[in-house]
Amino acid sequence: MAGNTKVRSRAMSIDARTFGEICNDVWRDREAIVFRRGIVTGEAALVRAVYWRLCKAGGKPGRSMDDCDAVRSSLTYQLVVGSMLELCARPRFDGAPILNELVHRYRQELAESH
C-alpha cells in the first residue's frame, strides 16, 4: 500500500564482554573525560561517557555529550545505562557490577591522589 512505509530501526544488542570493553575504554580515557567533565562529578562524567559510548555502539545519539545538559547526576546516568542494558543486552546480564567497578576504581584513584 502506498503511504504505508515501515521505518526499520536497527536494534542495538550488546553482551557483557563488549560492555566491559566499553567500561575499560572509559577507564583508559578517564583523565580526558574527567578533565572535560564540566559541572558534573568525576563519577558522573565517567558514567556519562559509558552512556554515550553505548549510544555510539548502537547508533548516533541525538545530541553530543558536550551539549547534554538535561542529565547531570551519576545516579541518573547509571539508571539510563541500566535501562539501555535491560533493553539491549544479549544475552541478558547485570551490568551494574561492571559499572560499579568503574566508579570504584575512580573513587580509589581519587582517594590515593589526595
N, C-alpha and C positions, 0 to 999 in steps of 0.2 A: 504494500500500500504506500502510495506517495505521501510524504509528510510524516510518516511514522518511522523516523530514523532512530535506531537504537544507538546510544553512545556507549561504547565499551570502555570501561576503565580497567587499567591493569592493576590487579590486586597485588599488594605487597605481601611477601612471605619472607620470614627471617627465622633462622634457627639459633640455638643457644651459642654455638661456636661463632657465628657471624656477629651476634650481639656482643659477645665477649671481645671479639676483634675490634668492634667499634669503640667499646669502652677502653681497650688498651691503646687504641689510636688517640683517643681523647687524652688519656694519661700521658702519652708521649708528647702531645702538643699542649700540655697543661700550662706551661709558662706563658705562651702567647694567649691562650684562652683566658687565663686569669688576669693577665695584664690588660686585656681589652674588655673586661667584664662590665664596665660602666658602673651603675649604681647597685648592681646585684652582688650578692656574696660570691666568694670563690666557688663554694659548693654549687650554688645556683648556676653559675657560669659553666661549670663542668657538666652538670645535668642538662642544661640548655644545649650545650654542644652535642651531647648524645642525641637529644631530640632532633636537632637539625641534621645530624648525620643519618639518623633513621629516615627522616624525610627525604634526604638525598638518595638513600638506598632504595626508596620506594617511589620516587618521583619528585618533581620540583615542588617545594613548598610555595605558598602564595606570596610570602614576603621573606626578605633576607633576615638573618639573625640580628644584624645591626639595627634593622628597622623595627624589630619586635619590641613593643613596649607594653603590650597588653598583659603579659605574664611575667612577673618579677620574682617569684619566690622559688627556692629549691624544691619545696614540697609540691608546689603546683607542677613543676616540670617533671618531678618523679611520678606524679599521678598521670600526667599526659603520656610519658614514656610507658608506664604500666598499661595504660589503655591501648596504646598502639600495639604493644606486645600481645595483649589479650586478643586483639583482632587479627594480628598478622603472624604470630609465632607458629611455625610449623616445623617439627611437631611442637605442641604446646610445652612451654617451660616457664618457670618462675624467674623472671629477670631481676627481681628485687635484690637477691643476694649479690649478683654481679654488679649492679648499680651501687648497692650499699658498699661494696668493697672499693669501688672507685672513690666514693665520698670519704670512706675511712682512710684510704691511702693519702688523700689530700689533707684531711684533718691531721693525720700523723705527721706528714711532711711539714705542715704549717706549725705544729707544736714544736717540732725539732728545730725549726729555723728561728724560733724566738727564745 
